[in-house]
Amino acid sequence: MTAPKTTAVVLQHTPTEGPERVGELCVQRGLRLDMRHLYRGDAVPARLDDDQILIVMGGPMGVGDAGDPRYSFLAREIDLLAGLAERDQPALGICLGAQLMAAGGGAHVYPNHRREVGWAPVDFIGAGREPALCGLGAREMMLHWHGDTFDLPRGAVHLASTEVCPHQAFRLGTRRYALQFHCELGAATIATWVREDASFVELANGPDGGARILADTDRYQPEASRIGDRLLTNILDAMTA
């Protein structure tokens, strides 16, 4: 018998990229959060216990930085994610976490042809058939904040795409999910990112890019939060089943 899931191990790479809504939804279903602040030197677990799920958050570093001694945790994360396949152990990777999951699945991770930063529609593939997409429309607005992309790992089920970045989400096995876009963030954190990552925003969208993101957040975030909750709930249902 599979052990009931009691703990969500969260790998956090920067102070401002925490689990936010996904963490709240974990707590609502009775899971304890085991926060690993990797930027402060917390350890990446060598394996996942039967009563644990894994959540890997985003960050400004990339898979290409795995050999950088400042980010020695990245290689350990890739190894951990690669090791989950044999027992189909549950994991969710968001943004950088999705890229690390792709790398753990043996796929190539590389710079996208352009940065994708701000609000843009995501096309969901298999909406109405894929359980993780239950209750979602074929196209929903989501927040994007990345410069890298990935090929799909062997055996992955492709779940979402955008015009700028075709590989936006995938599932491996029955309980491992990768989301390139952000559906976990609140408006306050988005404003913090616009302020603290202003140079990246300007490179992607020009000098008024930050103001456009803030205006779009007022317009899109309330509904996107509802849709994001549904998507994350569906994924956590699968991960904890």
Secondary structure, DSSP 8 states (H G I E B T S, - for coil): ------EEEEEE-STT---HHHHHHHHHTT-EEEEEEGGGT----SS--TTEEEEE---S--GGGTT-GGGTHHHHHHHHHHHTTTTT--EEEETHHHHHHHHHTT--EEEEEEEEEEEEEEEETTTTTSGGGTT--SEEEEEEEEEEEE---TT-EEEEE-SS-S--EEEETTTEEEESSB-S--HHHHHHHHHHTHHHHHHHH-TTHHHHHHHHHHHHHHHHHHHHHHHHHHHHHHHH-
